[in-house]
Amino acid sequence: MTKLLIGNAPCSWGTLEFEEVKGQQIPFDRMLDELAEAGYTGTELGDWGYLPTDPSVLREELLRRGLVMLGAFVPVALKDSAAHQAGIANAVKTARLLAAVAATPAPYLVLADQNGSVPERTRAAGRITPDLALTPAEWSVFARGAGKLATAVFEETGLRTVFHHHCAGYVETPDEIATLLNLTDPDLLGLVFDTGHYCYGADEKSCDVVSALERFGDRVCYIHLKDFQPQVARRARAEQWDYFTALRHGVFCELGKGCVDFPALLRHLKVRGYTGYVLVEQDVLPGMGTPKENARRNLEYLRSIENGRD
């Protein structure tokens, strides 16, 4: 039996990329200590500068805790062609750090839109309508930027880029995910599939993560495990909450306490022969909850259902 490889990320400790929700961060060494003590063996980089950016220092911090670096989240406003050059430069800088500390499996450059930066998409997260979508011309610019970035990252570092669909960005709904994949080269750009963002973006009536994985097929290279609380989402839709208000009310809850069918997901991953890491993410705002205890319970839940996978 192959034991499931499970990591966790700084966002589960309230370290998010959004300027709107910056608060007092938990120091990185405490975060890494708690992550490792909870039983995880992999992590992601978090915001540039949160973990050490000197490769030798970062490598030592990971090694002494027995952790593997799995990836780094890099947001770029891909709709705006003027943002592409700087976005590519930032991605390559980040990928070089990842490559310098890479182990097995190799980390991914996790590309995303500049989520939370467009007011109308942030206000309508979880209830996107066609009038809020990109136009064909805008999709062309968006996809071209993603492809150029993935090419540059691979040529400079040999690392693969995966796109992170995300609420409050331009790639949120299932059809928006499919559109981006159709417009990009599968040899260049993969998909990191996030269970919670998928369910919120799809709306709970189509919250079937296994069907989504079948739909997106081999483009899915990496998995983020996040649960989704439909009762909170219903209230968010009824009261017209923006994305950050929904986060604050716990739309992404502990694993096993929402509607994502994780046992079915793990069985599907086994059938398809997925051998990489899964990354637990319970996005919280700074100061919310008890991150170490949440992380411990999330791992215990996954281990409790893992036998159904084998």
Legacy VTK file of the C-alpha trace (Angstrom):
# vtk DataFile Version 3.0
C-alpha trace
ASCII
DATASET POLYDATA
POINTS 310 float
0.000 0.000 0.000
1.322 3.437 -0.930
0.832 5.979 1.811
-0.744 9.223 0.663
1.757 12.095 0.574
0.217 15.075 2.357
1.455 18.647 2.704
0.038 21.861 4.113
0.634 25.520 3.308
1.172 28.928 4.956
-2.370 30.009 3.983
-3.714 27.573 6.601
-1.928 29.756 9.165
-3.480 32.983 7.832
-0.641 33.974 5.495
-2.545 35.034 2.374
-1.448 36.968 -0.692
-4.193 39.600 -0.565
-3.226 43.109 0.538
-6.818 43.664 1.704
-6.468 41.100 4.498
-2.892 41.518 5.643
-2.541 41.201 9.377
-0.017 40.087 11.912
1.533 36.960 10.470
2.573 33.935 12.451
6.402 33.810 12.202
7.543 31.417 9.511
9.604 29.250 11.863
6.627 28.709 14.159
4.442 27.917 11.156
6.925 25.338 9.850
7.367 23.835 13.312
3.617 23.472 13.793
3.137 22.096 10.285
5.789 19.420 10.823
4.614 18.629 14.371
1.100 18.078 13.019
2.527 15.351 10.772
2.849 16.938 7.321
5.907 16.315 5.139
5.548 19.015 2.474
4.740 22.717 2.203
4.580 25.637 -0.217
6.510 28.893 -0.242
3.756 31.365 0.605
4.231 35.054 -0.169
7.694 35.970 -1.426
9.712 36.917 1.629
7.612 35.010 4.174
9.951 32.006 4.099
13.671 32.699 3.642
14.628 33.567 0.062
18.288 32.589 0.462
18.353 29.044 -0.995
20.862 27.700 1.520
18.877 29.048 4.477
15.555 27.810 3.094
17.014 24.386 2.331
18.266 24.047 5.897
14.892 25.106 7.352
13.172 22.423 5.273
15.713 19.665 5.857
15.803 19.926 9.615
12.032 19.498 9.717
11.909 16.757 7.082
9.846 18.864 4.684
9.689 18.924 0.884
9.019 22.169 -1.002
5.986 21.537 -3.196
5.348 24.832 -4.959
4.877 28.571 -4.887
1.796 30.647 -5.641
2.472 33.505 -8.081
-0.464 35.803 -8.976
-0.350 37.778 -12.233
-3.032 40.072 -13.705
-3.027 38.095 -16.941
-5.934 40.017 -18.471
-3.602 43.030 -18.723
-0.833 42.509 -21.275
1.142 45.310 -19.622
1.446 43.119 -16.511
2.902 40.129 -18.318
6.570 41.116 -18.378
6.782 41.858 -14.668
4.732 38.752 -13.893
7.068 36.560 -15.888
10.105 38.068 -14.170
8.579 37.420 -10.746
7.643 33.869 -11.685
11.133 33.084 -12.936
12.684 34.567 -9.768
10.382 32.420 -7.653
10.967 29.309 -9.750
14.734 29.686 -9.373
14.337 29.557 -5.609
12.095 26.498 -5.916
14.592 24.772 -8.192
17.443 25.511 -5.794
15.694 23.646 -2.950
13.910 21.038 -5.062
13.675 17.437 -3.933
11.387 14.601 -5.038
8.763 15.215 -6.271
9.795 18.393 -8.063
7.890 21.532 -7.026
5.443 23.404 -9.252
5.208 27.078 -10.071
1.551 27.705 -9.180
0.259 30.480 -11.427
-2.969 32.339 -10.685
-4.824 35.439 -11.698
-4.394 38.531 -9.506
-7.350 37.339 -7.466
-9.238 39.839 -5.353
-8.048 42.794 -7.409
-11.109 43.300 -9.636
-13.989 44.659 -7.515
-16.838 43.191 -9.527
-15.340 39.680 -9.527
-14.495 39.922 -5.817
-18.031 41.030 -4.969
-19.571 38.219 -7.045
-17.359 35.318 -5.971
-19.435 32.140 -5.882
-22.145 33.588 -8.126
-20.410 34.538 -11.372
-22.733 35.373 -14.267
-21.839 35.420 -17.996
-21.662 39.218 -18.126
-18.682 39.108 -15.740
-16.650 36.786 -17.964
-13.695 37.673 -20.148
-14.372 38.503 -23.782
-12.770 36.333 -26.491
-10.098 39.011 -27.037
-9.384 39.181 -23.313
-9.167 35.393 -23.112
-6.580 35.471 -25.874
-4.422 37.931 -23.935
-4.893 35.970 -20.706
-3.957 32.619 -22.239
-1.025 34.052 -24.166
0.412 35.497 -20.962
0.014 32.204 -19.126
1.744 30.344 -21.936
4.657 32.784 -22.124
5.149 32.582 -18.381
5.084 28.779 -18.332
7.588 28.692 -21.193
9.965 31.073 -19.424
9.765 29.153 -16.150
10.514 25.845 -17.862
13.345 27.218 -19.977
15.014 28.900 -16.997
14.482 26.210 -14.350
13.037 23.045 -15.867
10.008 23.313 -13.565
6.415 22.836 -14.654
3.753 25.539 -14.240
0.236 24.686 -13.082
-2.667 27.125 -13.059
-4.714 27.605 -9.891
-8.396 28.337 -10.577
-9.593 30.601 -7.769
-12.672 32.484 -6.600
-12.464 36.286 -6.946
-10.413 35.890 -10.120
-11.165 35.486 -13.807
-10.830 31.688 -13.773
-13.412 30.565 -11.223
-16.266 28.622 -12.801
-15.944 25.136 -14.360
-16.451 26.570 -17.855
-13.815 29.249 -17.257
-11.359 26.545 -16.214
-12.172 24.566 -19.351
-11.765 27.659 -21.539
-8.283 28.377 -20.205
-7.229 24.758 -20.691
-8.568 24.767 -24.257
-6.595 27.919 -25.057
-3.265 26.739 -23.640
-0.716 24.066 -24.515
-0.996 20.966 -22.293
2.749 20.450 -22.622
3.317 23.868 -21.053
0.513 24.462 -18.560
-1.133 22.030 -16.189
-3.877 22.547 -13.623
-3.743 22.471 -9.855
-7.229 21.352 -8.878
-8.541 22.990 -5.709
-11.572 21.181 -4.314
-12.935 24.091 -2.271
-12.540 26.764 -4.914
-14.078 24.426 -7.466
-17.190 23.864 -5.352
-17.652 27.540 -4.542
-17.130 28.543 -8.164
-19.386 25.785 -9.491
-22.099 26.410 -6.871
-23.107 23.557 -4.608
-25.580 22.055 -7.089
-22.643 20.877 -9.204
-20.176 20.213 -6.398
-18.899 16.918 -7.782
-15.131 16.970 -7.606
-14.662 13.503 -9.100
-16.620 14.458 -12.219
-14.518 17.613 -12.456
-11.295 15.612 -12.261
-12.607 13.357 -15.025
-13.543 16.396 -17.118
-10.115 18.030 -16.820
-8.276 14.726 -17.133
-4.534 14.684 -17.576
-4.285 18.468 -17.248
-4.593 17.976 -13.459
-1.041 17.656 -12.151
-1.430 18.649 -8.511
-4.234 18.644 -5.931
-5.197 21.171 -3.245
-7.600 19.735 -0.656
-10.000 22.302 0.740
-13.494 21.695 2.113
-16.483 23.880 1.346
-19.335 24.822 3.670
-22.543 25.102 1.588
-24.587 26.710 4.361
-22.112 29.584 4.563
-22.118 29.845 0.768
-25.907 30.055 0.675
-25.811 32.913 3.150
-23.028 34.578 1.155
-25.162 34.454 -1.974
-28.328 35.584 -0.197
-26.623 38.514 1.516
-24.326 39.361 -1.436
-21.092 38.899 0.514
-17.823 39.509 -1.243
-15.096 36.871 -1.262
-13.316 38.115 1.861
-16.512 38.257 3.905
-17.238 34.652 2.954
-13.715 33.686 4.028
-14.204 35.454 7.335
-17.380 33.431 7.940
-15.629 30.108 7.245
-16.768 29.169 3.746
-13.663 26.959 3.653
-13.996 24.735 6.697
-12.079 21.836 8.204
-11.895 18.748 6.018
-14.845 16.449 6.514
-17.120 19.216 7.788
-18.303 20.454 4.401
-19.716 18.903 1.243
-16.570 17.701 -0.574
-16.612 13.915 -0.916
-13.002 13.244 0.064
-13.339 9.431 0.264
-14.523 9.365 -3.370
-11.752 11.783 -4.323
-9.038 9.601 -2.795
-10.446 6.502 -4.478
-10.403 8.323 -7.813
-6.792 9.392 -7.345
-5.810 5.804 -6.634
-7.574 4.524 -9.755
-5.871 7.102 -11.948
-2.478 6.268 -10.421
-1.831 9.668 -8.840
1.416 9.406 -6.840
2.174 13.058 -6.085
1.420 15.129 -3.029
-1.951 16.457 -2.030
-1.811 19.801 -0.250
-4.249 20.634 2.520
-5.351 24.263 2.494
-7.820 25.699 4.953
-7.714 29.353 3.955
-8.181 31.552 7.007
-7.646 35.230 7.652
-4.912 36.308 10.074
-5.938 35.571 13.642
-8.767 33.177 12.732
-9.098 29.825 14.429
-6.390 27.556 15.832
-4.236 26.694 12.806
-2.092 23.981 14.400
-5.079 22.131 15.826
-7.032 22.556 12.593
-4.070 21.176 10.648
-3.758 18.201 13.008
-7.467 17.368 12.700
-7.382 17.741 8.915
-4.524 15.242 8.669
-6.214 12.845 11.084
-9.351 12.984 8.949
-7.450 12.162 5.752
-5.598 9.292 7.410
-8.900 7.952 8.780
-10.366 7.634 5.270
-7.174 6.572 3.531
-7.913 2.843 3.881
-10.781 3.358 1.463
-8.192 4.409 -1.086
-6.024 1.293 -0.801
LINES 1 311
310 0 1 2 3 4 5 6 7 8 9 10 11 12 13 14 15 16 17 18 19 20 21 22 23 24 25 26 27 28 29 30 31 32 33 34 35 36 37 38 39 40 41 42 43 44 45 46 47 48 49 50 51 52 53 54 55 56 57 58 59 60 61 62 63 64 65 66 67 68 69 70 71 72 73 74 75 76 77 78 79 80 81 82 83 84 85 86 87 88 89 90 91 92 93 94 95 96 97 98 99 100 101 102 103 104 105 106 107 108 109 110 111 112 113 114 115 116 117 118 119 120 121 122 123 124 125 126 127 128 129 130 131 132 133 134 135 136 137 138 139 140 141 142 143 144 145 146 147 148 149 150 151 152 153 154 155 156 157 158 159 160 161 162 163 164 165 166 167 168 169 170 171 172 173 174 175 176 177 178 179 180 181 182 183 184 185 186 187 188 189 190 191 192 193 194 195 196 197 198 199 200 201 202 203 204 205 206 207 208 209 210 211 212 213 214 215 216 217 218 219 220 221 222 223 224 225 226 227 228 229 230 231 232 233 234 235 236 237 238 239 240 241 242 243 244 245 246 247 248 249 250 251 252 253 254 255 256 257 258 259 260 261 262 263 264 265 266 267 268 269 270 271 272 273 274 275 276 277 278 279 280 281 282 283 284 285 286 287 288 289 290 291 292 293 294 295 296 297 298 299 300 301 302 303 304 305 306 307 308 309
